[in-house]
Every structure is written in structure tokens, then in C-alpha cells.
Amino acid sequence: MILVDSSIWIDYFNGKVTDKTDWLDSAIGDKEIIVGDLILTEVLQGFQNDNDFRTAQKLLLDFPFMEMVGQDLAIKSALNYRFLRKNGVTVRKTIDVMIGTFCIHYHFSLLHDDRDFEPMEKYLKLKTIRI
């Protein structure tokens, strides 16, 4: 399974053409992509136009959906954040540690365009899609 980070979905919905948005476009309908609640929130909150919001919501909810953070993963995310800090890495957004921890826990690969995930790849063995 593959989780696509909001950094890619936002570019995709904005029509930004990159190697990663091209990969996503070709993967839809071909690869097992899931959407999580944190990703859904991050992507949908940015739409200003109601029609665009509804279109994106409909597309995203066509994918399998998972809740991403419960008590156990919240604690594991905090432990991962602390581990990274002890190794001299400060992740800018706590939500990224939660997303990374979710992927690590479920052995999902992450498609992203966000430097906050790079230390998680190095220190926590986060699997990512390389384009």
C-alpha cells in the first residue's frame, strides 16, 4: 500500500506537473493507494472554491480510507519525534512525524515532497517511493 502525502496531492490538484504528480496520475487505478484522515484534512482545508473542494473530496474518498492516529500511534509518534531530536534532527511539523510513524507501523510506502520525511527515512527506516 502507498500513502500519498498532502505535499503531492496539493501539487496534483493545483495542476503542478512534476515527476511525482506524473507518477501519482499514472498510479491512480493501477496501484494500491490509501488516504488517511490527516492527509484528507491537510488537502481539503486549502480549497477556496466549494466546487473544487467537493470534486477533490469525491476523488479522495474513492480510495480506501484509514484513520491514522489513535492512542498507540500518538505515543509512538512522540517517541519517534524524541528519538529524532536526540539524533540532532528537529522535524518542523509534528503531523509529519505522525504520518511517517503511521507508514512505518503499517509497512506502507510514502510518496512525498517534503524534507521533513528525509530523517525518518534515515533513522526510522521509513519506506518511500523514489522517482
Backbone as JSON Lines, residues from 0, in Angstrom:
{"i":0,"aa":"M","n":[0.84,-1.18,0.0],"ca":[0.0,0.0,0.0],"c":[0.88,1.24,0.0]}
{"i":1,"aa":"I","n":[0.34,2.29,-0.58],"ca":[1.06,3.55,-0.7],"c":[0.19,4.67,-0.12]}
{"i":2,"aa":"L","n":[0.78,5.46,0.75],"ca":[0.14,6.67,1.24],"c":[0.77,7.84,0.49]}
{"i":3,"aa":"V","n":[-0.07,8.69,-0.06],"ca":[0.41,9.88,-0.78],"c":[0.26,11.07,0.16]}
{"i":4,"aa":"D","n":[1.36,11.73,0.43],"ca":[1.37,12.87,1.34],"c":[0.65,14.06,0.71]}
{"i":5,"aa":"S","n":[0.15,14.93,1.56],"ca":[-0.55,16.13,1.09],"c":[0.35,16.99,0.19]}
{"i":6,"aa":"S","n":[1.66,16.95,0.4],"ca":[2.56,17.74,-0.44],"c":[2.42,17.37,-1.92]}
{"i":7,"aa":"I","n":[2.13,16.12,-2.2],"ca":[1.93,15.66,-3.58],"c":[0.51,15.94,-4.03]}
{"i":8,"aa":"W","n":[-0.47,15.62,-3.19],"ca":[-1.88,15.86,-3.57],"c":[-2.13,17.34,-3.87]}
{"i":9,"aa":"I","n":[-1.55,18.22,-3.09],"ca":[-1.76,19.66,-3.29],"c":[-1.21,20.08,-4.65]}
{"i":10,"aa":"D","n":[0.0,19.63,-4.96],"ca":[0.56,19.92,-6.28],"c":[-0.33,19.32,-7.38]}
{"i":11,"aa":"Y","n":[-0.79,18.12,-7.17],"ca":[-1.63,17.42,-8.15],"c":[-2.91,18.21,-8.43]}
{"i":12,"aa":"F","n":[-3.61,18.62,-7.37],"ca":[-4.86,19.36,-7.55],"c":[-4.63,20.77,-8.1]}
{"i":13,"aa":"N","n":[-3.45,21.31,-7.87],"ca":[-3.13,22.63,-8.42],"c":[-2.61,22.56,-9.85]}
{"i":14,"aa":"G","n":[-2.53,21.36,-10.4],"ca":[-2.08,21.19,-11.78],"c":[-0.59,21.34,-11.97]}
{"i":15,"aa":"K","n":[0.17,21.26,-10.89],"ca":[1.63,21.38,-10.99],"c":[2.19,20.06,-11.53]}
{"i":16,"aa":"V","n":[2.92,20.14,-12.6],"ca":[3.47,18.94,-13.23],"c":[4.89,18.71,-12.69]}
{"i":17,"aa":"T","n":[5.06,17.58,-12.01],"ca":[6.36,17.15,-11.5],"c":[6.47,15.65,-11.78]}
{"i":18,"aa":"D","n":[7.64,15.09,-11.56],"ca":[7.79,13.64,-11.7],"c":[6.85,12.91,-10.74]}
{"i":19,"aa":"K","n":[6.69,13.48,-9.56],"ca":[5.85,12.8,-8.55],"c":[4.36,12.93,-8.84]}
{"i":20,"aa":"T","n":[3.92,14.08,-9.34],"ca":[2.5,14.19,-9.7],"c":[2.21,13.35,-10.95]}
{"i":21,"aa":"D","n":[3.17,13.25,-11.85],"ca":[3.0,12.36,-13.01],"c":[2.9,10.91,-12.55]}
{"i":22,"aa":"W","n":[3.76,10.54,-11.59],"ca":[3.71,9.18,-11.05],"c":[2.35,8.91,-10.43]}
{"i":23,"aa":"L","n":[1.87,9.87,-9.62],"ca":[0.56,9.71,-8.99],"c":[-0.53,9.56,-10.03]}
{"i":24,"aa":"D","n":[-0.51,10.4,-11.05],"ca":[-1.53,10.34,-12.09],"c":[-1.56,8.97,-12.75]}
{"i":25,"aa":"S","n":[-0.4,8.41,-13.03],"ca":[-0.35,7.1,-13.67],"c":[-0.66,5.97,-12.69]}
{"i":26,"aa":"A","n":[-0.45,6.2,-11.4],"ca":[-0.69,5.16,-10.39],"c":[-2.16,5.03,-10.02]}
{"i":27,"aa":"I","n":[-2.93,6.1,-10.18],"ca":[-4.35,6.06,-9.82],"c":[-5.04,5.0,-10.68]}
{"i":28,"aa":"G","n":[-5.67,4.07,-10.01],"ca":[-6.34,2.97,-10.69],"c":[-5.44,1.78,-10.95]}
{"i":29,"aa":"D","n":[-4.12,1.96,-10.73],"ca":[-3.16,0.9,-11.0],"c":[-2.46,0.41,-9.73]}
{"i":30,"aa":"K","n":[-2.23,1.31,-8.79],"ca":[-1.53,0.99,-7.54],"c":[-2.51,1.06,-6.37]}
{"i":31,"aa":"E","n":[-2.15,0.39,-5.29],"ca":[-2.97,0.43,-4.08],"c":[-2.61,1.68,-3.27]}
{"i":32,"aa":"I","n":[-3.43,2.71,-3.44],"ca":[-3.23,3.99,-2.75],"c":[-4.3,4.13,-1.68]}
{"i":33,"aa":"I","n":[-3.87,4.55,-0.5],"ca":[-4.84,4.82,0.57],"c":[-4.8,6.3,0.91]}
{"i":34,"aa":"V","n":[-5.89,6.75,1.53],"ca":[-5.97,8.12,2.03],"c":[-6.25,8.02,3.53]}
{"i":35,"aa":"G","n":[-5.53,8.82,4.29],"ca":[-5.73,8.86,5.74],"c":[-6.38,10.16,6.15]}
{"i":36,"aa":"D","n":[-6.94,10.16,7.35],"ca":[-7.67,11.32,7.84],"c":[-6.79,12.58,7.91]}
{"i":37,"aa":"L","n":[-5.54,12.43,8.32],"ca":[-4.67,13.61,8.41],"c":[-4.4,14.2,7.03]}
{"i":38,"aa":"I","n":[-4.18,13.33,6.05],"ca":[-3.94,13.77,4.68],"c":[-5.19,14.44,4.12]}
{"i":39,"aa":"L","n":[-6.33,13.81,4.35],"ca":[-7.6,14.35,3.86],"c":[-7.82,15.77,4.38]}
{"i":40,"aa":"T","n":[-7.56,15.98,5.66],"ca":[-7.72,17.31,6.26],"c":[-6.75,18.31,5.65]}
{"i":41,"aa":"E","n":[-5.47,17.93,5.56],"ca":[-4.47,18.87,5.03],"c":[-4.78,19.28,3.59]}
{"i":42,"aa":"V","n":[-5.24,18.33,2.79],"ca":[-5.52,18.65,1.39],"c":[-6.78,19.49,1.26]}
{"i":43,"aa":"L","n":[-7.87,19.04,1.87],"ca":[-9.16,19.72,1.67],"c":[-9.22,21.1,2.29]}
{"i":44,"aa":"Q","n":[-8.48,21.35,3.36],"ca":[-8.56,22.65,4.02],"c":[-8.06,23.8,3.14]}
{"i":45,"aa":"G","n":[-7.29,23.48,2.12],"ca":[-6.72,24.52,1.28],"c":[-7.6,25.0,0.14]}
{"i":46,"aa":"F","n":[-8.7,24.32,-0.11],"ca":[-9.55,24.72,-1.24],"c":[-10.39,25.94,-0.88]}
{"i":47,"aa":"Q","n":[-10.37,26.93,-1.74],"ca":[-11.19,28.12,-1.52],"c":[-12.51,28.01,-2.26]}
{"i":48,"aa":"N","n":[-12.52,27.34,-3.38],"ca":[-13.72,27.19,-4.2],"c":[-14.49,25.95,-3.76]}
{"i":49,"aa":"D","n":[-15.8,26.1,-3.48],"ca":[-16.62,24.99,-2.99],"c":[-16.7,23.84,-3.98]}
{"i":50,"aa":"N","n":[-16.8,24.13,-5.28],"ca":[-16.87,23.07,-6.28],"c":[-15.57,22.28,-6.34]}
{"i":51,"aa":"D","n":[-14.45,22.97,-6.26],"ca":[-13.15,22.29,-6.25],"c":[-13.03,21.42,-5.0]}
{"i":52,"aa":"F","n":[-13.5,21.94,-3.87],"ca":[-13.48,21.18,-2.62],"c":[-14.26,19.88,-2.78]}
{"i":53,"aa":"R","n":[-15.49,19.97,-3.32],"ca":[-16.33,18.78,-3.48],"c":[-15.73,17.79,-4.47]}
{"i":54,"aa":"T","n":[-15.14,18.3,-5.55],"ca":[-14.52,17.42,-6.54],"c":[-13.35,16.66,-5.92]}
{"i":55,"aa":"A","n":[-12.49,17.36,-5.2],"ca":[-11.34,16.73,-4.55],"c":[-11.8,15.74,-3.48]}
{"i":56,"aa":"Q","n":[-12.8,16.13,-2.71],"ca":[-13.32,15.24,-1.67],"c":[-13.83,13.94,-2.29]}
{"i":57,"aa":"K","n":[-14.58,14.05,-3.36],"ca":[-15.12,12.87,-4.03],"c":[-13.99,11.97,-4.52]}
{"i":58,"aa":"L","n":[-12.98,12.55,-5.16],"ca":[-11.85,11.76,-5.66],"c":[-11.12,11.07,-4.51]}
{"i":59,"aa":"L","n":[-10.81,11.83,-3.47],"ca":[-10.04,11.26,-2.36],"c":[-10.81,10.17,-1.63]}
{"i":60,"aa":"L","n":[-12.12,10.31,-1.52],"ca":[-12.91,9.31,-0.8],"c":[-13.2,8.07,-1.65]}
{"i":61,"aa":"D","n":[-12.79,8.09,-2.91],"ca":[-12.88,6.89,-3.74],"c":[-11.77,5.89,-3.39]}
{"i":62,"aa":"F","n":[-10.72,6.35,-2.72],"ca":[-9.63,5.47,-2.31],"c":[-9.97,4.83,-0.96]}
{"i":63,"aa":"P","n":[-9.35,3.68,-0.68],"ca":[-9.51,3.13,0.68],"c":[-9.08,4.16,1.71]}
{"i":64,"aa":"F","n":[-9.78,4.21,2.83],"ca":[-9.58,5.24,3.86],"c":[-9.18,4.59,5.17]}
{"i":65,"aa":"M","n":[-8.24,5.23,5.88],"ca":[-7.85,4.76,7.22],"c":[-7.7,5.95,8.16]}
{"i":66,"aa":"E","n":[-8.11,5.71,9.41],"ca":[-7.78,6.66,10.47],"c":[-6.33,6.43,10.83]}
{"i":67,"aa":"M","n":[-5.6,7.51,11.02],"ca":[-4.15,7.4,11.12],"c":[-3.58,7.45,12.53]}
{"i":68,"aa":"V","n":[-4.24,8.07,13.46],"ca":[-3.64,8.24,14.78],"c":[-4.65,7.88,15.86]}
{"i":69,"aa":"G","n":[-4.31,6.89,16.62],"ca":[-5.02,6.56,17.85],"c":[-4.02,6.7,18.98]}
{"i":70,"aa":"Q","n":[-4.38,6.2,20.12],"ca":[-3.53,6.35,21.3],"c":[-2.14,5.74,21.09]}
{"i":71,"aa":"D","n":[-2.08,4.51,20.59],"ca":[-0.8,3.83,20.43],"c":[0.11,4.55,19.44]}
{"i":72,"aa":"L","n":[-0.43,4.96,18.3],"ca":[0.4,5.65,17.31],"c":[0.74,7.07,17.73]}
{"i":73,"aa":"A","n":[-0.11,7.68,18.54],"ca":[0.22,9.0,19.08],"c":[1.45,8.91,19.99]}
{"i":74,"aa":"I","n":[1.47,7.89,20.82],"ca":[2.62,7.69,21.71],"c":[3.86,7.32,20.9]}
{"i":75,"aa":"K","n":[3.7,6.43,19.92],"ca":[4.84,6.04,19.08],"c":[5.37,7.25,18.3]}
{"i":76,"aa":"S","n":[4.48,8.12,17.84],"ca":[4.9,9.34,17.14],"c":[5.73,10.23,18.05]}
{"i":77,"aa":"A","n":[5.29,10.37,19.3],"ca":[6.05,11.18,20.27],"c":[7.42,10.56,20.52]}
{"i":78,"aa":"L","n":[7.47,9.24,20.63],"ca":[8.75,8.56,20.83],"c":[9.66,8.75,19.61]}
{"i":79,"aa":"N","n":[9.09,8.67,18.43],"ca":[9.89,8.88,17.21],"c":[10.4,10.32,17.14]}
{"i":80,"aa":"Y","n":[9.55,11.28,17.48],"ca":[9.97,12.68,17.49],"c":[11.14,12.87,18.45]}
{"i":81,"aa":"R","n":[11.02,12.3,19.67],"ca":[12.08,12.42,20.68],"c":[13.37,11.74,20.21]}
{"i":82,"aa":"F","n":[13.23,10.58,19.56],"ca":[14.39,9.87,19.03],"c":[15.12,10.73,17.99]}
{"i":83,"aa":"L","n":[14.36,11.33,17.09],"ca":[14.97,12.19,16.08],"c":[15.67,13.38,16.73]}
{"i":84,"aa":"R","n":[15.03,14.0,17.72],"ca":[15.65,15.14,18.43],"c":[16.97,14.73,19.08]}
{"i":85,"aa":"K","n":[16.97,13.54,19.69],"ca":[18.2,13.05,20.33],"c":[19.31,12.83,19.3]}
{"i":86,"aa":"N","n":[18.93,12.64,18.05],"ca":[19.9,12.47,16.97],"c":[20.16,13.77,16.22]}
{"i":87,"aa":"G","n":[19.74,14.89,16.82],"ca":[20.03,16.2,16.25],"c":[19.1,16.66,15.15]}
{"i":88,"aa":"V","n":[17.96,15.99,15.01],"ca":[17.01,16.33,13.95],"c":[15.75,16.93,14.57]}
{"i":89,"aa":"T","n":[15.39,18.12,14.12],"ca":[14.14,18.73,14.54],"c":[13.2,18.74,13.34]}
{"i":90,"aa":"V","n":[12.13,17.97,13.45],"ca":[11.12,17.94,12.39],"c":[10.24,19.17,12.58]}
{"i":91,"aa":"R","n":[10.0,19.9,11.48],"ca":[9.27,21.17,11.57],"c":[7.8,20.99,11.92]}
{"i":92,"aa":"K","n":[7.19,19.89,11.46],"ca":[5.75,19.72,11.68],"c":[5.48,18.38,12.35]}
{"i":93,"aa":"T","n":[4.87,18.43,13.51],"ca":[4.53,17.22,14.25],"c":[3.68,16.29,13.41]}
{"i":94,"aa":"I","n":[2.77,16.83,12.6],"ca":[1.9,15.99,11.79],"c":[2.71,15.12,10.83]}
{"i":95,"aa":"D","n":[3.87,15.58,10.39],"ca":[4.71,14.77,9.51],"c":[5.28,13.56,10.25]}
{"i":96,"aa":"V","n":[5.62,13.73,11.52],"ca":[6.08,12.59,12.32],"c":[4.94,11.59,12.48]}
{"i":97,"aa":"M","n":[3.72,12.09,12.64],"ca":[2.57,11.19,12.76],"c":[2.34,10.42,11.46]}
{"i":98,"aa":"I","n":[2.46,11.1,10.34],"ca":[2.28,10.46,9.03],"c":[3.38,9.41,8.82]}
{"i":99,"aa":"G","n":[4.62,9.78,9.09],"ca":[5.72,8.84,8.94],"c":[5.58,7.64,9.86]}
{"i":100,"aa":"T","n":[5.2,7.87,11.09],"ca":[5.01,6.77,12.05],"c":[3.9,5.84,11.59]}
{"i":101,"aa":"F","n":[2.83,6.39,11.08],"ca":[1.73,5.58,10.54],"c":[2.25,4.66,9.43]}
{"i":102,"aa":"C","n":[3.01,5.21,8.5],"ca":[3.54,4.41,7.4],"c":[4.49,3.32,7.9]}
{"i":103,"aa":"I","n":[5.35,3.68,8.83],"ca":[6.29,2.71,9.39],"c":[5.51,1.58,10.08]}
{"i":104,"aa":"H","n":[4.53,1.93,10.87],"ca":[3.74,0.95,11.63],"c":[3.05,-0.06,10.71]}
{"i":105,"aa":"Y","n":[2.45,0.43,9.63],"ca":[1.69,-0.44,8.73],"c":[2.52,-0.95,7.54]}
{"i":106,"aa":"H","n":[3.8,-0.6,7.51],"ca":[4.7,-1.02,6.42],"c":[4.21,-0.51,5.06]}
{"i":107,"aa":"F","n":[3.68,0.72,5.06],"ca":[3.25,1.38,3.82],"c":[4.4,2.21,3.29]}
{"i":108,"aa":"S","n":[4.44,2.39,1.99],"ca":[5.4,3.31,1.38],"c":[4.75,4.69,1.3]}
{"i":109,"aa":"L","n":[5.56,5.72,1.36],"ca":[5.08,7.1,1.33],"c":[5.61,7.81,0.09]}
{"i":110,"aa":"L","n":[4.71,8.42,-0.66],"ca":[5.1,9.31,-1.75],"c":[4.99,10.73,-1.21]}
{"i":111,"aa":"H","n":[6.1,11.45,-1.2],"ca":[6.1,12.79,-0.59],"c":[7.04,13.72,-1.34]}
{"i":112,"aa":"D","n":[6.91,14.99,-1.03],"ca":[7.83,16.01,-1.5],"c":[8.05,16.99,-0.35]}
{"i":113,"aa":"D","n":[8.56,16.47,0.75],"ca":[8.69,17.25,1.99],"c":[9.95,16.78,2.71]}
{"i":114,"aa":"R","n":[10.87,17.69,2.92],"ca":[12.16,17.33,3.52],"c":[12.04,16.81,4.95]}
{"i":115,"aa":"D","n":[10.93,17.05,5.63],"ca":[10.76,16.54,6.99],"c":[10.78,15.01,7.04]}
{"i":116,"aa":"F","n":[10.47,14.36,5.95],"ca":[10.44,12.89,5.95],"c":[11.82,12.27,5.75]}
{"i":117,"aa":"E","n":[12.77,13.05,5.24],"ca":[14.11,12.5,4.95],"c":[14.8,11.92,6.18]}
{"i":118,"aa":"P","n":[14.78,12.6,7.35],"ca":[15.42,11.98,8.52],"c":[14.68,10.72,8.99]}
{"i":119,"aa":"M","n":[13.38,10.66,8.72],"ca":[12.63,9.46,9.1],"c":[13.05,8.28,8.22]}
{"i":120,"aa":"E","n":[13.4,8.57,6.98],"ca":[13.93,7.52,6.1],"c":[15.26,7.01,6.66]}
{"i":121,"aa":"K","n":[16.12,7.94,7.04],"ca":[17.46,7.6,7.51],"c":[17.46,6.91,8.88]}
{"i":122,"aa":"Y","n":[16.76,7.48,9.84],"ca":[16.84,7.0,11.22],"c":[15.74,6.01,11.61]}
{"i":123,"aa":"L","n":[14.59,6.07,10.95],"ca":[13.45,5.24,11.36],"c":[13.05,4.21,10.32]}
{"i":124,"aa":"K","n":[13.77,4.17,9.21],"ca":[13.51,3.2,8.14],"c":[12.16,3.4,7.46]}
{"i":125,"aa":"L","n":[11.72,4.64,7.34],"ca":[10.5,4.96,6.58],"c":[10.75,4.6,5.12]}
{"i":126,"aa":"K","n":[9.81,3.82,4.54],"ca":[9.92,3.45,3.13],"c":[9.24,4.53,2.3]}
{"i":127,"aa":"T","n":[9.92,4.96,1.24],"ca":[9.34,5.98,0.36],"c":[9.41,5.52,-1.08]}
{"i":128,"aa":"I","n":[8.58,6.16,-1.9],"ca":[8.6,5.92,-3.33],"c":[9.67,6.82,-3.93]}
{"i":129,"aa":"R","n":[10.63,6.24,-4.59],"ca":[11.69,7.0,-5.24],"c":[11.35,7.19,-6.71]}
{"i":130,"aa":"I","n":[11.33,8.44,-7.14],"ca":[11.03,8.75,-8.53],"c":[12.29,9.29,-9.2]}
